[in-house]
């Protein structure tokens, strides 16, 4: 039985993320991407997504191997993957499994070679880790020297699965806080990474920076109630989903100085609560954990209406009993002197996103709730 050991939620090709290859796509180029697994095994396979493509993408070859440093791959670990020759428009594909022993917490490197023009590439904008591109067919290169360009996004790669046979995976569903904005780039310090270390369970990151619960955005992905089925229910081996979403629906209406931050109308608490209820309905059969929204006073998302709605939504999450259980991140990360603001020790600097320590605190709070559930 295969278990999802790593995932990234697909996004529409978009400008504005630098450097970003999604709009131009690839032609006679190899793309090398490094991902950290949260479940080990003896066989590995990958999933590729072209969810937002309008025509098929020809894939000339693919390999996977254990990561060394940068674009390097451990000699002797490279395995050539067998896949269909094309990723269908608005579709996905999965490779045949290959024998490769990997451990939880270990990184693997996936290399894709495109010998024909792909057109715009379905991607995940904010990887917070380096990916690489080089001219020509570099599938078997181990030293990484042929890769001459770097991007902090993932392209076409949506999941890596292992034959761990585990069914206790946890999917974290959210926006930039779940995606890991504010964590140290290349250090795997997102709260999903911290939770995997603390819990010993497979943890999948289904966050998209800027994502909204109720409205689609060209930059920030399909709305949460629309992408939930693909990005959470489509992951193999998941039995728990953790929801932390809605802050951008609230905050984008407060940012008059940043027009690109206004893809949605002003929302009220009742609308967001209805969105949360829809996620709970879709997740039937899974354990569903709700998180209160983090404090964001002093940020560019804050204002009188944002304060009112966020307080109302958080009170519903805490008290309604509609989630199976709740993690009160608002209280865990609040400044004792001003509970509407992030604690200074946990603030990345924009009063909106946690830093590495803040993400660790989030993971510890969730880990304690998970442990309580196991003990019960």
C-alpha positions in Angstrom: 0.0 0.0 0.0 1.4 3.4 -1.0 1.3 6.4 1.4 1.8 10.0 0.4 5.1 11.0 1.9 5.3 14.6 0.4 2.8 16.8 -1.4 2.4 20.3 -2.8 -0.9 21.8 -4.0 -1.0 22.8 -7.7 -1.5 26.4 -8.8 -2.3 28.2 -12.0 0.8 29.5 -13.8 1.3 33.1 -12.7 3.6 36.0 -12.9 4.8 37.9 -9.8 6.9 35.2 -8.2 10.6 35.7 -8.9 12.4 33.8 -10.3 9.5 32.0 -11.8 9.4 29.6 -14.8 5.7 28.8 -14.7 4.6 31.2 -17.5 7.4 30.3 -19.9 7.5 26.6 -19.1 10.3 24.4 -20.4 11.8 23.3 -23.7 14.8 21.0 -24.1 15.5 21.5 -20.4 15.8 19.4 -17.3 14.1 20.4 -14.0 15.5 19.0 -10.7 13.4 19.3 -7.5 14.3 18.4 -4.0 11.6 17.3 -1.5 11.7 16.0 2.1 9.7 12.8 2.8 7.7 12.3 6.0 7.3 8.5 5.4 10.0 6.0 4.5 9.8 2.8 2.5 11.5 0.5 0.0 9.7 1.7 -3.1 9.0 5.2 -4.4 6.7 6.7 -7.1 5.8 10.2 -8.1 2.7 12.1 -9.1 2.7 14.9 -11.6 -0.1 17.4 -12.1 -1.0 19.6 -15.1 -4.3 20.6 -13.4 -4.2 24.1 -15.1 -2.9 23.1 -18.5 -4.9 23.5 -21.7 -2.9 21.0 -23.8 -0.9 17.8 -23.0 2.7 18.1 -21.9 5.3 15.7 -23.4 7.6 14.2 -20.8 10.8 12.7 -22.2 12.1 11.2 -19.0 12.3 11.3 -15.2 14.5 10.0 -12.4 14.5 9.9 -8.6 17.4 9.5 -6.2 18.6 10.3 -2.8 19.7 14.0 -2.3 23.2 14.9 -1.3 23.6 18.7 -1.5 22.2 21.4 -3.8 21.4 19.8 -7.1 23.5 16.8 -6.3 22.3 13.2 -6.1 23.9 10.3 -4.3 25.8 8.1 -6.9 24.2 4.7 -7.3 20.8 5.8 -6.0 19.4 7.2 -9.2 16.4 5.3 -10.6 14.8 5.9 -13.9 11.0 6.3 -13.6 8.5 4.8 -16.0 5.6 7.1 -16.8 3.1 7.7 -19.6 4.6 9.9 -22.3 2.3 12.8 -21.7 0.7 14.6 -18.8 -2.9 15.2 -19.9 -4.3 18.7 -20.0 -6.1 19.4 -16.7 -5.0 16.0 -15.5 -2.3 14.1 -13.7 -0.3 10.9 -13.9 1.6 8.6 -11.6 4.8 6.7 -12.3 5.5 3.0 -11.8 7.1 2.4 -8.5 10.9 1.9 -8.3 13.0 0.2 -5.7 14.7 2.9 -3.6 15.1 2.6 0.2 14.3 5.9 1.9 13.7 7.0 5.5 11.3 9.4 7.0 13.0 12.8 7.2 15.2 12.0 4.2 15.2 14.1 1.0 14.9 12.8 -2.5 15.6 14.5 -5.8 13.2 14.2 -8.8 14.4 15.2 -12.2 12.1 15.8 -15.2 13.3 16.2 -18.8 11.1 18.0 -21.4 12.3 17.7 -25.0 9.3 19.6 -26.4 7.9 22.9 -25.3 5.6 22.5 -22.4 3.8 25.8 -22.5 2.8 27.4 -19.1 3.5 24.9 -16.3 1.2 24.0 -13.4 3.3 24.8 -10.4 3.4 25.5 -6.6 4.7 29.0 -6.2 6.3 29.1 -2.8 8.5 26.1 -2.1 10.9 27.8 0.3 13.6 25.4 -1.0 15.7 25.5 -4.1 14.8 23.8 -7.4 17.1 23.7 -10.4 17.0 24.0 -14.2 19.6 23.1 -16.8 19.8 22.8 -20.6 19.5 19.4 -22.2 18.9 16.0 -20.8 20.5 15.8 -17.3 18.5 13.0 -15.8 21.5 10.9 -14.8 23.8 13.7 -13.7 24.8 13.2 -10.0 27.1 16.2 -9.3 24.5 18.8 -10.3 26.9 20.9 -12.2 24.7 21.1 -15.4 22.0 22.9 -13.5 22.6 26.6 -14.0 19.4 28.3 -12.8 17.6 28.3 -9.5 13.9 28.8 -8.5 12.0 28.5 -5.2 9.0 26.9 -6.8 7.9 23.3 -7.6 6.9 22.5 -11.2 4.4 19.7 -12.2 5.5 17.7 -9.2 2.5 17.2 -6.9 3.4 14.2 -4.7 5.9 11.6 -3.8 4.6 8.3 -2.4 6.3 5.4 -0.7 5.2 1.8 0.1 5.1 2.7 3.8 1.7 1.1 4.1 0.6 3.8 6.6 -2.9 5.1 7.0 -2.2 7.7 9.8 -1.2 10.6 7.6 -2.0 14.2 8.5 -2.9 16.9 5.9 -2.4 20.5 6.9 -4.8 22.6 4.8 -4.3 26.4 4.7 -2.7 29.5 3.3 0.8 31.1 3.5 1.1 30.2 7.2 0.7 26.5 6.4 2.8 26.9 3.2 5.7 28.1 5.4 6.1 31.8 4.6 8.6 33.3 7.1 10.4 30.1 7.8 14.1 29.8 6.9 14.5 29.0 3.2 16.0 25.6 2.6 15.9 24.5 6.2 12.6 22.7 6.3 11.3 24.7 9.3 7.6 25.0 8.3 5.1 23.8 10.9 4.4 20.7 8.7 8.1 19.8 9.0 8.1 20.4 12.8 5.0 18.3 13.2 6.4 15.4 11.2 9.4 15.3 13.6 7.3 15.6 16.7 4.5 13.2 15.8 6.4 10.5 13.8 3.5 10.4 11.4 3.3 11.3 7.6 2.5 15.0 7.4 1.4 16.5 4.1 1.5 20.3 3.4 -1.6 21.4 1.5 -1.0 25.2 2.0 -1.0 27.8 -0.7 0.3 31.3 0.0 -2.5 33.9 -0.2 -5.2 31.2 -0.5 -8.8 32.1 0.3 -11.5 29.8 1.7 -14.3 31.3 -0.4 -13.0 32.9 -3.5 -10.6 31.9 -6.4 -7.6 34.0 -7.2 -5.3 34.0 -10.2 -2.3 34.5 -7.9 -3.3 32.6 -4.9 -5.0 29.5 -6.1 -8.4 27.9 -6.3 -10.6 28.6 -3.3 -10.3 26.2 -0.4 -13.8 24.8 -0.6 -13.1 24.0 -4.3 -9.6 22.5 -4.0 -10.1 20.5 -0.8 -11.2 17.3 -2.6 -8.1 17.2 -4.8 -5.5 18.6 -2.4 -6.6 16.6 0.7 -9.0 13.8 -0.1 -6.8 12.8 -3.0 -3.8 12.1 -0.8 -3.1 8.4 -0.1 -3.0 7.3 3.6 -4.5 10.4 5.2 -6.8 10.0 8.2 -6.6 13.5 9.7 -7.0 17.0 8.2 -6.1 20.2 10.0 -7.8 23.4 8.8 -6.2 26.8 9.2 -7.8 29.0 6.6 -9.8 32.2 6.2 -7.5 35.0 7.3 -6.9 36.2 3.7 -10.7 36.3 3.1 -10.8 38.7 6.1 -7.6 40.6 5.5 -7.5 41.3 1.8 -10.4 43.8 2.2 -8.3 45.9 4.6 -5.3 46.4 2.3 -6.3 49.3 0.2 -2.7 50.2 -0.6 -2.1 46.8 -2.3 -4.6 46.3 -5.0 -3.3 42.8 -5.9 -4.4 41.8 -2.4 -8.1 42.4 -3.2 -9.3 39.4 -5.2 -12.4 39.0 -3.0 -15.3 41.1 -1.6 -15.6 41.9 2.1 -16.8 38.8 4.0 -18.7 38.4 7.2 -18.1 35.7 9.9 -21.3 33.8 8.9 -19.9 33.3 5.3 -16.6 32.0 6.6 -18.3 29.7 9.1 -20.4 28.3 6.2 -17.1 27.7 4.3 -15.7 25.8 7.3 -18.8 23.7 7.5 -18.5 22.8 3.9 -14.9 21.6 4.5 -16.1 19.5 7.5 -18.9 18.0 5.3 -16.4 17.1 2.5 -14.0 15.6 5.0 -16.6 13.0 6.3 -14.7 9.9 7.3 -11.6 11.8 8.4 -10.8 13.3 11.7 -11.1 17.0 11.2 -9.2 19.4 13.5 -10.0 23.2 13.4 -7.4 25.9 14.2 -8.2 29.4 15.4 -6.7 32.1 13.2 -3.4 33.5 14.3 -3.3 37.0 15.8 -2.5 39.5 13.0 -2.9 42.9 14.7 -0.5 45.5 13.3 -0.2 43.7 9.9 -1.5 45.0 6.6 -4.4 42.6 6.9 -5.7 44.3 10.1 -8.5 46.8 10.6 -11.7 47.3 12.5 -13.8 44.9 10.3 -11.0 42.3 10.2 -10.7 42.4 14.0 -14.5 41.9 14.4 -14.7 39.0 11.9 -11.6 37.2 13.1 -12.8 37.3 16.7 -16.2 35.9 15.7 -14.7 33.1 13.6 -12.3 32.1 16.3 -15.0 32.0 18.9 -17.1 29.7 16.6 -14.1 27.4 16.0 -13.5 27.2 19.8 -17.0 26.8 21.0 -19.3 25.4 18.3 -18.2 21.7 18.7 -18.4 21.2 14.9 -14.8 20.3 14.5 -13.7 17.0 16.0 -11.3 18.9 18.1 -9.6 22.3 18.2 -6.1 23.8 18.4 -6.3 27.3 19.7 -3.3 28.8 17.9 -4.6 32.3 18.5 -3.9 31.9 22.2 -0.7 29.9 21.8 1.0 32.5 19.7 -0.5 35.7 21.1 1.4 38.5 22.8 0.3 38.5 26.4 0.4 42.3 26.4 -1.8 42.5 23.3 -3.6 39.3 22.4 -4.5 40.6 18.9 -0.8 40.6 18.0 1.7 37.8 17.5 4.1 37.4 20.4 7.3 39.3 19.3 9.4 36.1 19.8 7.2 34.3 17.2 6.8 37.1 14.7 8.6 36.9 11.3 8.5 40.7 11.2 5.3 41.5 9.2 3.0 40.8 12.2 1.2 38.2 10.1 3.5 35.2 9.7 5.4 33.2 12.3 9.1 32.7 12.3 10.8 29.3 12.8 10.2 29.4 16.5 6.5 30.3 16.0 6.1 27.4 13.6 7.6 25.1 16.2 5.2 26.3 18.8 2.3 25.7 16.4 3.5 22.1 15.8 3.9 21.5 19.5 0.3 22.6 20.2 -1.1 20.4 17.5 1.1 17.4 18.5 -0.3 17.7 22.0 -3.9 17.5 20.7 -3.0 14.6 18.5 -1.5 12.8 21.4 -4.5 13.4 23.6 -6.7 11.9 20.9 -4.5 8.8 20.8 -4.6 8.5 24.6 -8.4 8.8 24.5 
